[in-house]
Amino acid sequence: MTDRSLDETLYRQFLTIFVLLDDGDRQTFKQIDLTTTQYNFLRTLANGTIANGTIANGTLADAAADNLTITELADKLLCTRGNVTRLVQRLSKSGLIHVGSDARDQRLVRISLTEAGQAKLAQAHQLHEASIQRRLAGLTPDQRQQLIELTATAVQLLQADLAAQTS
């Protein structure tokens, strides 16, 4: 096999992994009437508290998660402000987020999780964790460690290439 065909095979494997992970996540969140985009939005809004493992008794340990503006959310989610605005409208109607004004600048809109949003996010996180464990259960700890190291290298290479392309 040539280097070119190895690269193409590797690229296609990464795409397949992404599609399978995304579809598994979609199926997981469908159980609680949440999309993967909504989950990522709520998780981002929680400002990383879940990512840092601070869930206690099925709820967020830090209920006073920072609120963010539309622009801050768009930057963190790598999408347009229009997409974030549509998500905000849907999640606000569902009672999962609160939309309010900034105390210092009335032109800014601040978004924060409601108690219902925190509970939904905690529930989604538990389902997601169980789903990940189930889907990766066939890998040994050594295989997992190897994959972590190899994919970390791939991420660094891809980030460096992207940075070089955008400068």
Summary of the structure (lengths in Angstrom):
residues: 167
radius of gyration: 18.7
end to end distance: 33.7
largest distance: 61.6
contacts: 422
relative contact order: 0.11
helix: 63%
strand: 10%
